[in-house]
Amino acid sequence: MSACCHSHPGENDLPPTKVFRRVLIVALIINAAMFVVEMSAGLAAGSASLQADALDFLGDSASYAISLCVLGLSLRWRSGAALLKGVSMGLFGVFVIANAAWHAHVGTLPGAMTMGAVGTVALIANVTCALLLMRFREGDANMQSVWLCTRNDAIGNLAVIAAGAGVFVSNTGWPDIFVAAVMASLALSASWKVIGHALRELRQTSAAPIIS
């Protein structure tokens, strides 16, 4: 009965900003490590989708670092950081499309087994981050951008695993190219949403009266 009436000291007693900071640090470490692992595997296997996913891990690491820098600052600063991340997500999408087009042009045949194995490890990493960040998905543009990045990564990992199976069955690189293109479209869609949210917040802060 006492357990229902009295809370124990712990993470739930901390202000949301402090909890979010701890979660971001954990997510940053996971994503930085996965960038190294997945980029190495992607280059070795010649997989456009693995390379795209690795760059996504790198972008998320930068996103988490930026979020940590502006955490606790005014909404204007946080919205500005979200706008920067939204633009970077869009640039990532454009780069992935260009990289996929190059692989299609040269006719690369990626390593299917490597794609499946590394994609599975990446999925576990991103699901872990998504579960940690889920409680913050309805926050401001900065928090929302972090959640969208992580959600898209988990979806992308499933697609990479499927692409590996497709490459194995078809003995062509087209499933890999297709998944890279899908990941690029996810990045562009999330970029549009984050930029729109951030711009609305920036307009609100600009219109707010200044209290001296």
Backbone bond lengths (Angstrom), bond angles and torsions (degrees), N, CA, C in turn:
res aa  C-N    CA-C-N  psi(-1)  N-CA   C-N-CA  omega(-1)  CA-C   N-CA-C  phi
1 M - - - 1.460 - - 1.519 110.72 -
2 S 1.340 116.66 -41.95 1.459 119.54 -179.22 1.511 111.34 -64.45
3 A 1.344 116.54 -29.91 1.453 119.07 179.86 1.521 110.96 -66.13
4 C 1.336 116.72 -25.94 1.460 120.14 179.75 1.516 111.16 -81.34
5 C 1.321 117.14 -25.30 1.457 120.70 -174.16 1.521 113.02 -97.34
6 H 1.321 117.74 -22.91 1.461 120.38 -176.24 1.517 109.22 -127.74
7 S 1.338 115.75 130.91 1.462 119.78 176.56 1.511 109.31 -88.88
8 H 1.332 115.37 150.37 1.453 120.72 178.06 1.515 109.82 -95.55
9 P 1.335 117.90 149.12 1.458 119.84 178.82 1.514 109.54 -58.99
10 G 1.306 116.41 138.78 1.464 120.12 179.10 1.502 110.46 172.51
11 E 1.309 115.28 -162.68 1.455 119.79 -174.37 1.521 111.79 -62.32
12 N 1.335 118.37 -35.19 1.454 120.47 -178.04 1.518 112.56 -66.78
13 D 1.341 117.67 -18.61 1.453 120.98 179.49 1.523 111.92 -85.97
14 L 1.321 117.70 -10.49 1.445 121.13 -178.28 1.519 110.59 -78.82
15 P 1.362 118.18 150.89 1.458 120.11 173.87 1.521 109.82 -60.03
16 P 1.354 117.91 147.82 1.468 121.09 -177.88 1.527 113.37 -52.26
17 T 1.341 117.20 -36.39 1.461 120.23 -178.30 1.526 110.89 -63.22
18 K 1.322 117.47 -41.53 1.464 120.79 -179.63 1.521 111.07 -68.05
19 V 1.321 116.81 -39.72 1.460 120.32 177.50 1.524 109.73 -64.66
20 F 1.332 116.65 -44.69 1.463 121.39 -179.86 1.529 110.55 -61.29
21 R 1.341 116.97 -38.83 1.460 120.85 179.03 1.531 110.70 -61.83
22 R 1.327 116.54 -44.56 1.466 120.22 179.75 1.527 111.07 -62.60
23 V 1.340 115.62 -42.59 1.457 119.97 -179.94 1.525 110.19 -64.77
24 L 1.325 117.30 -41.35 1.462 120.65 179.38 1.521 112.06 -62.23
25 I 1.311 117.48 -39.01 1.464 120.83 179.92 1.523 110.13 -63.48
26 V 1.335 116.67 -44.81 1.472 120.80 178.31 1.528 110.03 -62.04
27 A 1.342 116.50 -45.82 1.464 120.78 -179.13 1.524 111.51 -63.97
28 L 1.324 116.63 -37.16 1.466 121.28 178.56 1.522 111.04 -62.16
29 I 1.317 117.04 -45.02 1.469 121.54 179.86 1.529 110.60 -63.04
30 I 1.341 116.43 -45.39 1.468 120.85 -179.50 1.526 110.66 -61.43
31 N 1.333 116.60 -45.87 1.459 120.16 -175.94 1.522 112.50 -69.83
32 A 1.317 117.84 -37.63 1.469 120.22 178.61 1.527 110.37 -64.55
33 A 1.330 116.40 -41.93 1.470 120.01 179.18 1.525 110.93 -65.88
34 M 1.337 117.36 -40.12 1.453 120.96 -178.53 1.526 111.76 -70.80
35 F 1.323 118.01 -29.07 1.469 119.81 175.91 1.524 110.29 -60.60
36 V 1.342 116.25 -46.32 1.465 120.48 -179.58 1.528 110.59 -62.64
37 V 1.337 115.98 -46.40 1.468 120.61 -178.01 1.525 111.16 -63.71
38 E 1.336 116.31 -48.72 1.463 119.34 -172.59 1.520 112.90 -75.66
39 M 1.322 118.36 -34.63 1.461 119.77 177.66 1.527 110.44 -66.81
40 S 1.345 116.81 -40.96 1.461 120.31 177.28 1.523 110.73 -60.52
41 A 1.347 115.91 -44.69 1.463 120.46 179.77 1.521 111.41 -68.61
42 G 1.322 117.13 -38.72 1.453 121.00 -179.32 1.516 112.73 -64.42
43 L 1.328 116.44 -41.19 1.465 120.60 178.18 1.526 110.64 -68.21
44 A 1.344 115.68 -41.32 1.467 119.79 179.98 1.523 111.46 -66.13
45 A 1.341 117.21 -37.91 1.457 121.18 -177.18 1.523 113.20 -88.14
46 G 1.330 117.47 -10.99 1.462 120.52 -177.06 1.511 113.05 66.85
47 S 1.344 116.83 35.81 1.463 121.53 -175.80 1.526 111.31 -102.96
48 A 1.338 116.19 120.63 1.464 121.00 177.58 1.522 111.23 -66.67
49 S 1.340 116.66 -37.73 1.464 119.50 -177.74 1.527 111.33 -71.07
50 L 1.336 117.85 -37.77 1.465 119.98 176.44 1.523 110.93 -66.20
51 Q 1.330 116.84 -41.03 1.461 120.04 178.14 1.527 110.73 -64.59
52 A 1.332 116.06 -39.55 1.459 120.31 177.42 1.521 110.76 -63.07
53 D 1.321 116.19 -43.29 1.465 120.39 -179.85 1.520 110.59 -66.33
54 A 1.343 117.01 -37.21 1.461 120.23 178.18 1.524 111.00 -64.16
55 L 1.336 116.18 -43.52 1.462 119.60 177.55 1.521 110.99 -63.93
56 D 1.331 115.89 -31.79 1.459 119.99 176.38 1.528 110.31 -65.16
57 F 1.339 116.37 -40.30 1.472 119.80 175.64 1.527 110.53 -61.31
58 L 1.335 116.49 -40.64 1.466 120.10 178.48 1.524 110.38 -64.04
59 G 1.343 115.78 -44.43 1.456 119.45 178.79 1.515 112.17 -62.67
60 D 1.330 116.54 -38.53 1.461 119.88 178.10 1.521 111.47 -66.99
61 S 1.331 116.36 -37.23 1.467 119.65 177.23 1.527 110.34 -59.97
62 A 1.336 115.57 -44.62 1.468 120.12 177.10 1.521 110.93 -64.46
63 S 1.349 115.96 -38.78 1.463 120.71 179.19 1.521 111.12 -62.16
64 Y 1.336 116.75 -44.79 1.462 120.40 179.16 1.529 110.91 -65.04
65 A 1.335 116.52 -38.38 1.466 120.33 179.75 1.529 110.52 -64.30
66 I 1.344 116.30 -42.92 1.464 120.29 177.80 1.525 110.54 -63.34
67 S 1.327 116.02 -43.06 1.464 120.22 179.75 1.524 111.12 -60.87
68 L 1.332 116.60 -39.59 1.460 120.40 178.02 1.523 111.26 -63.88
69 C 1.336 116.36 -36.51 1.464 120.18 -178.31 1.527 112.54 -67.57
70 V 1.341 117.04 -35.44 1.469 119.84 -176.00 1.523 112.95 -98.98
71 L 1.332 116.80 -2.19 1.457 119.69 -178.99 1.528 110.25 -62.08
72 G 1.324 116.66 129.47 1.453 120.96 -178.83 1.515 113.31 91.09
73 L 1.348 117.57 -10.53 1.455 120.75 176.84 1.526 109.66 -83.44
74 S 1.316 116.72 -179.38 1.457 120.79 -176.63 1.530 110.84 -67.74
75 L 1.340 115.10 162.81 1.455 120.91 179.43 1.521 110.63 -59.13
76 R 1.312 117.90 -34.20 1.468 121.16 -179.66 1.534 110.54 -62.27
77 W 1.323 116.91 -43.34 1.459 120.80 178.40 1.528 110.66 -65.34
78 R 1.319 116.44 -44.16 1.465 120.25 -179.40 1.527 111.74 -65.01
79 S 1.337 115.56 -38.38 1.457 119.32 178.47 1.527 110.63 -68.50
80 G 1.341 116.42 -37.71 1.462 120.13 176.56 1.519 111.47 -62.18
81 A 1.345 115.82 -39.65 1.467 120.15 177.84 1.521 110.53 -65.55
82 A 1.334 116.54 -40.23 1.463 120.31 178.48 1.528 110.60 -64.36
83 L 1.329 116.94 -38.32 1.462 120.69 177.90 1.528 110.58 -62.35
84 L 1.334 116.68 -42.94 1.459 121.31 177.59 1.520 111.12 -60.81
85 K 1.339 115.84 -43.12 1.470 119.71 179.88 1.523 110.98 -67.64
86 G 1.328 117.16 -37.02 1.455 120.12 178.14 1.520 111.69 -62.37
87 V 1.324 116.11 -42.35 1.470 120.50 177.73 1.530 110.43 -64.36
88 S 1.336 116.90 -42.47 1.467 120.21 -179.80 1.525 111.23 -64.64
89 M 1.349 117.44 -35.88 1.459 120.77 176.36 1.522 110.89 -63.31
90 G 1.331 116.29 -38.45 1.455 120.53 177.90 1.522 111.60 -65.94
91 L 1.334 116.48 -42.46 1.461 120.52 177.98 1.522 110.98 -63.87
92 F 1.335 116.31 -38.00 1.464 120.81 176.39 1.526 110.42 -59.73
93 G 1.336 116.95 -44.25 1.455 120.77 179.42 1.520 112.27 -60.48
94 V 1.336 116.40 -42.54 1.463 120.57 178.97 1.528 110.77 -64.08
95 F 1.338 116.86 -42.82 1.469 120.38 -179.97 1.525 111.38 -63.25
96 V 1.332 116.71 -42.15 1.466 120.49 -178.76 1.524 110.60 -63.17
97 I 1.336 116.92 -40.01 1.460 120.00 177.61 1.529 110.29 -61.40
98 A 1.336 116.66 -43.83 1.466 120.64 179.85 1.529 111.21 -64.04
99 N 1.354 117.00 -41.35 1.461 121.07 179.76 1.529 111.13 -66.15
100 A 1.318 116.60 -40.31 1.463 120.81 178.48 1.526 110.31 -64.07
101 A 1.336 116.54 -40.00 1.463 120.69 179.02 1.534 110.71 -63.29
102 W 1.336 116.30 -38.04 1.473 119.89 178.81 1.529 110.61 -65.68
103 H 1.338 117.50 -44.30 1.462 120.54 178.70 1.528 111.08 -63.23
104 A 1.332 116.30 -36.99 1.461 119.54 177.55 1.522 110.63 -65.54
105 H 1.322 115.83 -37.76 1.468 120.58 -178.62 1.531 111.67 -66.25
106 V 1.337 117.13 -42.34 1.468 119.94 -177.13 1.531 112.21 -86.76
107 G 1.323 117.38 -8.19 1.461 120.65 177.31 1.519 114.46 70.01
108 T 1.340 116.86 43.06 1.464 121.16 -178.95 1.531 111.16 -66.04
109 L 1.341 116.41 136.34 1.469 121.43 173.12 1.527 107.68 -110.22
110 P 1.337 117.80 102.27 1.472 120.64 -176.01 1.521 112.86 -74.61
111 G 1.344 115.42 164.25 1.456 121.25 177.68 1.521 110.80 -79.72
112 A 1.327 116.52 110.21 1.464 121.30 -174.56 1.529 112.56 -64.87
113 M 1.321 117.43 -42.13 1.458 120.27 -177.46 1.527 111.13 -65.21
114 T 1.330 116.18 -40.55 1.465 120.10 177.82 1.518 110.57 -63.89
115 M 1.320 116.72 -41.45 1.466 120.65 179.01 1.523 110.99 -59.68
116 G 1.326 116.33 -45.39 1.459 119.91 -178.68 1.515 112.78 -66.11
117 A 1.334 116.74 -44.35 1.470 120.75 -176.76 1.524 111.29 -67.92
118 V 1.334 116.66 -49.18 1.468 120.30 -177.84 1.526 110.46 -70.12
119 G 1.337 116.75 -35.48 1.457 119.77 176.61 1.517 112.03 -61.38
120 T 1.324 116.72 -36.79 1.466 120.57 178.63 1.527 111.33 -66.91
121 V 1.339 116.48 -43.69 1.470 120.55 177.63 1.531 110.41 -61.88
122 A 1.329 115.89 -42.28 1.463 120.36 179.47 1.527 111.02 -64.78
123 L 1.336 116.59 -37.56 1.469 120.33 178.42 1.525 110.68 -62.13
124 I 1.319 116.83 -44.42 1.471 120.78 178.94 1.531 110.13 -60.23
125 A 1.331 116.18 -42.50 1.468 120.51 179.96 1.518 111.18 -63.29
126 N 1.329 116.86 -44.67 1.458 120.01 -176.94 1.526 113.19 -73.88
127 V 1.317 117.69 -34.72 1.466 119.62 175.70 1.527 109.78 -64.15
128 T 1.324 116.62 -38.82 1.469 120.62 176.34 1.523 110.42 -59.37
129 C 1.341 116.42 -47.26 1.462 119.95 179.28 1.528 111.55 -65.11
130 A 1.345 116.75 -39.94 1.461 120.42 -179.17 1.527 111.37 -63.03
131 L 1.322 116.31 -41.16 1.468 120.06 178.86 1.531 110.71 -64.68
132 L 1.325 116.65 -37.40 1.458 120.63 178.72 1.526 111.59 -67.71
133 L 1.340 116.39 -35.97 1.462 121.04 -173.46 1.533 113.86 -93.80
134 M 1.327 117.94 -8.02 1.460 121.24 -172.69 1.525 112.43 -56.36
135 R 1.316 117.35 -38.07 1.469 120.72 -175.84 1.530 112.54 -67.41
136 F 1.357 116.82 -14.22 1.464 120.33 -177.01 1.530 112.45 -105.49
137 R 1.346 117.86 9.45 1.458 120.51 -172.39 1.518 113.81 -70.57
138 E 1.341 118.53 -17.34 1.459 120.89 -179.61 1.526 111.37 -103.58
139 G 1.325 118.00 17.87 1.459 121.13 -178.72 1.523 112.12 -80.80
140 D 1.339 116.27 -154.58 1.461 120.29 -179.62 1.529 110.18 -72.57
141 A 1.336 116.09 -177.33 1.468 120.41 -175.85 1.516 111.62 -60.64
142 N 1.333 116.51 -34.79 1.466 120.25 179.85 1.526 110.68 -64.69
143 M 1.342 116.95 -48.80 1.465 120.69 178.51 1.527 111.15 -64.95
144 Q 1.326 116.28 -40.25 1.459 120.04 -178.52 1.522 111.20 -64.86
145 S 1.346 116.86 -37.75 1.456 119.83 -179.60 1.525 110.98 -64.91
146 V 1.337 116.70 -37.67 1.464 120.88 177.74 1.523 110.44 -63.91
147 W 1.343 116.16 -44.91 1.468 120.54 179.69 1.526 111.21 -63.13
148 L 1.337 117.51 -43.91 1.462 120.83 -178.84 1.529 111.77 -62.93
149 C 1.328 116.14 -40.61 1.466 120.02 177.95 1.528 110.27 -58.77
150 T 1.324 116.17 -47.34 1.463 121.03 -176.53 1.519 111.55 -68.87
151 R 1.329 117.12 -40.29 1.466 120.77 178.23 1.523 110.46 -62.18
152 N 1.326 116.69 -45.72 1.459 120.78 -179.92 1.518 111.23 -62.64
153 D 1.330 116.47 -35.55 1.465 120.24 179.12 1.523 111.07 -62.49
154 A 1.329 116.67 -44.53 1.466 119.94 -179.48 1.524 110.72 -62.74
155 I 1.339 116.36 -41.51 1.464 120.15 176.79 1.526 110.05 -62.93
156 G 1.340 115.72 -41.98 1.458 120.58 179.37 1.519 112.69 -62.66
157 N 1.327 117.09 -37.00 1.466 120.65 179.01 1.516 111.46 -63.63
158 L 1.335 116.91 -42.92 1.462 120.71 176.78 1.525 110.45 -60.36
159 A 1.337 115.30 -39.41 1.456 119.56 179.69 1.531 111.22 -67.34
160 V 1.328 117.73 -37.47 1.468 121.04 178.53 1.526 110.42 -63.86
161 I 1.334 116.17 -42.64 1.474 120.35 178.42 1.537 109.55 -61.61
162 A 1.336 116.46 -43.88 1.463 120.58 178.08 1.524 110.86 -63.32
163 A 1.337 116.27 -38.27 1.461 120.08 179.08 1.517 110.99 -64.58
164 G 1.335 116.53 -39.11 1.460 119.78 177.35 1.514 111.60 -59.74
165 A 1.338 115.62 -41.69 1.471 119.74 177.51 1.523 110.44 -65.61
166 G 1.345 115.88 -38.91 1.458 119.86 179.46 1.519 112.57 -65.47
167 V 1.334 115.95 -40.91 1.469 120.30 177.48 1.522 110.31 -63.56
168 F 1.331 116.32 -41.32 1.469 121.02 -179.10 1.532 110.94 -62.64
169 V 1.327 116.32 -42.85 1.466 120.69 -176.72 1.531 111.77 -74.66
170 S 1.335 116.02 -44.41 1.469 119.90 -174.03 1.522 114.10 -87.45
171 N 1.354 115.96 -19.21 1.467 121.42 -176.77 1.534 111.55 58.55
172 T 1.333 115.26 33.13 1.465 121.81 174.33 1.524 108.53 -133.52
173 G 1.329 115.87 164.65 1.456 119.97 179.97 1.511 114.02 -90.72
174 W 1.342 118.08 1.36 1.462 119.88 -175.03 1.526 114.39 -63.76
175 P 1.335 120.54 -37.99 1.473 118.07 175.60 1.528 112.44 -59.42
176 D 1.321 116.64 -37.41 1.465 121.73 177.90 1.527 110.30 -64.64
177 I 1.334 116.87 -44.40 1.464 121.77 179.05 1.520 110.58 -62.93
178 F 1.321 116.32 -43.49 1.463 121.06 -178.62 1.528 111.17 -61.50
179 V 1.342 116.39 -45.02 1.468 119.94 -178.97 1.525 110.72 -65.62
180 A 1.327 117.45 -39.27 1.464 120.07 177.21 1.525 110.17 -59.87
181 A 1.330 116.49 -40.16 1.465 120.44 178.63 1.531 111.25 -66.01
182 V 1.337 116.98 -39.17 1.468 120.89 177.61 1.528 110.15 -63.66
183 M 1.337 116.92 -42.49 1.461 120.69 179.31 1.527 110.64 -62.95
184 A 1.328 116.18 -36.93 1.464 120.03 177.58 1.528 110.50 -64.47
185 S 1.340 116.86 -41.58 1.470 120.13 179.55 1.523 111.37 -65.74
186 L 1.341 117.48 -36.22 1.460 120.59 176.04 1.527 110.98 -63.12
187 A 1.332 115.63 -42.43 1.466 120.18 179.84 1.524 110.57 -64.09
188 L 1.335 117.01 -41.84 1.461 120.56 -179.87 1.527 111.15 -67.06
189 S 1.343 116.56 -39.11 1.464 120.30 178.86 1.527 111.12 -65.41
190 A 1.331 116.34 -45.96 1.466 120.20 178.80 1.522 110.65 -64.77
191 S 1.338 116.40 -37.16 1.459 120.81 178.29 1.526 110.48 -59.34
192 W 1.326 115.83 -46.34 1.467 120.76 179.53 1.525 111.05 -59.98
193 K 1.323 117.27 -42.91 1.460 121.15 -177.94 1.528 111.23 -68.12
194 V 1.329 117.20 -44.40 1.467 120.94 -178.86 1.525 110.65 -66.50
195 I 1.337 117.68 -43.30 1.462 120.88 179.73 1.523 110.37 -61.98
196 G 1.341 116.68 -43.72 1.460 120.02 179.04 1.516 112.27 -61.35
197 H 1.344 116.89 -44.72 1.462 121.55 179.15 1.522 110.68 -63.59
198 A 1.324 116.86 -43.81 1.459 121.09 -178.58 1.526 111.48 -64.84
199 L 1.328 117.21 -41.35 1.464 120.62 179.62 1.526 110.98 -65.03
200 R 1.341 116.85 -38.71 1.471 119.23 177.39 1.526 110.62 -62.77
201 E 1.335 116.74 -42.51 1.471 119.45 178.73 1.521 111.33 -65.31
202 L 1.335 116.78 -39.32 1.464 119.99 179.17 1.522 110.96 -64.72
203 R 1.335 117.34 -39.00 1.464 120.02 177.14 1.528 110.83 -65.26
204 Q 1.315 116.50 -38.36 1.472 120.43 179.31 1.532 110.59 -64.44
205 T 1.334 116.34 -43.18 1.476 118.86 -179.38 1.519 111.24 -69.34
206 S 1.332 117.01 -30.90 1.465 120.10 178.77 1.518 111.10 -72.07
207 A 1.350 115.21 -33.04 1.465 119.73 -178.57 1.520 112.71 -82.60
208 A 1.329 117.04 -16.20 1.473 120.14 -177.69 1.520 109.72 -67.16
209 P 1.342 118.35 138.98 1.463 121.30 178.39 1.512 112.13 -65.98
210 I 1.308 116.55 142.17 1.466 122.06 179.00 1.524 108.35 -86.73
211 I 1.329 116.48 121.83 1.461 122.85 -179.41 1.509 108.87 -101.10
212 S 1.325 117.90 115.67 1.463 121.18 -178.97 1.516 111.10 -89.97
